[in-house]
Amino acid sequence: MTDKNRSQWDLGRFIETLTYFEVIPFLNWVQELIQGRPKDNQNRPDGGRNMGVILVAGATGGVGKRVVRRSLERGYKVRAIVRDIDRARSIIGNDVDLVVADITKPETLNSIVMADVQAVICCTAVRVQPVEGDTADRAKYYQGVKFYQPEIVGDTPENVEYQGVKNLVKAATKYLPQASEKLIFDFTNPSIELKNIWGAVDDVVMGGVSASNMQFVENTALFAGNVSTANSGGFASVRTKNFDPPFNLSDYEGVKLRVRGDGQRYKIFLRTETQWDGVGYGYSFDTVANTWIDIHVPFADLIPVFRAKTVKDAPPIDSSKVCSFQLMLSKFEYDNALNPKFSPGSFSLQVESIKAYGGATLPQFVLVSSAGVTRPGRPGINLDEEPPAVKLNDQLGGILTWKLKGEDSLRESGIPYTIIRPCALTEEAGGKELIFEQGDNIRGKISREDVAEICMQVLKLANACNVTFEVKEGEKTVNSIDWQRLFSNLQRDK
Ligand SMILES: NC(=O)c1ccc[n+]([C@@H]2O[C@H](COP(=O)([O-])OP(=O)(O)OC[C@H]3O[C@@H](n4cnc5c(N)ncnc54)[C@H](OP(=O)(O)O)[C@@H]3O)[C@@H](O)[C@H]2O)c1
């Protein structure tokens, strides 16, 4: 082993690097010849897609299956809590991650069910059916307006509407991420896709002999290798392929890394241009040897850099189109200044996650409850005018009373939430104007389609946070709804 050997520049690695990032098509082209043409975009990960998972409880039910469908249509990853997986597959198909769990059994609501969950939509309900029985497709129950003498079958309202909801809220409290953050890379449970996104870009691209890579060990991404200053080199890095479409992080203040390093100073670069050799927006951060720390990288503090030189006239980063990320250890800071916390040789930086931080707080737990939950036992209530569930609350095991207690557990949890209390649910097509109220006094009906749509809308509405409201449909069919306006008329819960 001689210095001569060590400093021998490696053309093969140089070509590999440029090929991985599609700068030159050489190896990709050979691969295509052997394996056939890859599907469009196979090589370009999608930054536009919502990275977090939406967890739907009650996904096989009338509202739940529509929430699943709408979530998939919007590009969310969906996980469904189901009790019978074959039945669930026949109702909601295969594009959903089906997990067998039961909200009345808290031990089933574990880290596998909750992994990567960004928001929970709960549409569960105790089973109610006509005393005379229902058809296999539950047509009598689903019509919602015609009256059949109802009864509870199976589990009790106390177990499902209260304990079950409370169990789900508790699991959410434990596992949901900060509401103001968006997960970009979660290395605790990396998919194959995620592992293929990162590739090495070492000083071999300019004649050096440093070598590094990204490995996935101990539920982290490990950026490690050897930096050599031979051949005027002195940096190692790992970079993502370009995301297409890019990440829109304009609602956030910056990105946050959870890292454990070796005491050296590293850099992160974000890019908004897809070309290989363009301006990168850089930020240096110091690590503490063997200690996990959070690094906040405010977009406002990113420095535009081109080949390690700062670009004085470059605009600030456009965080609405971040197309790649890069982590680097370099002998240099910027403009030929030396990195004061650098030593050549082996290095290691473990990364647990990269998130966007500083966003608005949005609802993370949507509970589909029911109009009428506060009416049983309310002084002055005229039961003859009330819907069956209010009139028959006692015969139905206190269904509404327990629903209210389930709501309370969510209101008290500290999770940003929205509680939707629909009037009688129908299987109609929906698309009607919506009437929102508070105080629990309205009567009427609403399509399950529209309730599912409300569930989807509130996930993006800061002013739907910590709000409980009733909803029914009006007469008019409408083409579009001003959701901001509807929610801006509502009061937040105390
Ligand atoms: N019907 C109405 O007119 C009306 C009016 C106002 C409000 N609501 C409320 O609106 C919500 C949605 O109603 P919907 O008609 O869509 O409900 P649904 O069709 O009866 O669906 C209930 C769902 O809950 C699931 N579930 C029940 N117990 C569970 C448990 N222990 N663990 C996990 N999942 C469980 C069921 O799963 P399985 O498939 O495994 O049984 C099913 O997917 C409910 O909260 C309901 O009370 C209804």
The ligand as a Gaussian input file, in Angstrom:
#p B3LYP/6-31G(d) Opt

LIG

0 1
 N      -75.502000       6.620000      10.384000
 C      -75.779000       7.889000      10.548000
 O      -76.794000       8.418000      10.101000
 C      -74.805000       8.742000      11.305000
 C      -75.162000      10.046000      11.611000
 C      -74.232000      10.862000      12.224000
 C      -72.981000      10.375000      12.526000
 N      -72.652000       9.082000      12.255000
 C      -71.300000       8.647000      12.578000
 O      -70.480000       8.815000      11.428000
 C      -69.379000       7.908000      11.503000
 C      -69.255000       7.137000      10.212000
 O      -70.430000       6.378000       9.993000
 P      -70.508000       5.217000       8.893000
 O      -71.921000       5.012000       8.583000
 O      -69.535000       5.490000       7.812000
 O      -69.969000       3.981000       9.769000
 P      -69.995000       2.434000       9.412000
 O      -70.263000       2.234000       7.967000
 O      -70.897000       1.754000      10.405000
 O      -68.490000       1.995000       9.668000
 C      -67.960000       1.786000      10.942000
 C      -66.518000       1.375000      10.782000
 O      -65.935000       1.230000      12.073000
 C      -65.189000       0.038000      12.087000
 N      -65.045000      -0.447000      13.457000
 C      -66.014000      -0.720000      14.341000
 N      -65.505000      -1.155000      15.499000
 C      -64.150000      -1.144000      15.333000
 C      -63.069000      -1.493000      16.162000
 N      -63.253000      -1.936000      17.412000
 N      -61.810000      -1.359000      15.678000
 C      -61.609000      -0.924000      14.432000
 N      -62.603000      -0.576000      13.591000
 C      -63.864000      -0.705000      14.047000
 C      -65.971000      -0.912000      11.203000
 O      -65.120000      -1.950000      10.812000
 P      -65.669000      -3.423000      10.379000
 O      -65.845000      -3.340000       8.896000
 O      -64.539000      -4.314000      10.770000
 O      -66.942000      -3.663000      11.125000
 C      -66.335000       0.030000      10.080000
 O      -65.243000       0.160000       9.189000
 C      -69.645000       7.059000      12.724000
 O      -68.948000       7.581000      13.826000
 C      -71.138000       7.205000      12.927000
 O      -71.513000       6.959000      14.251000
 C      -73.558000       8.268000      11.637000

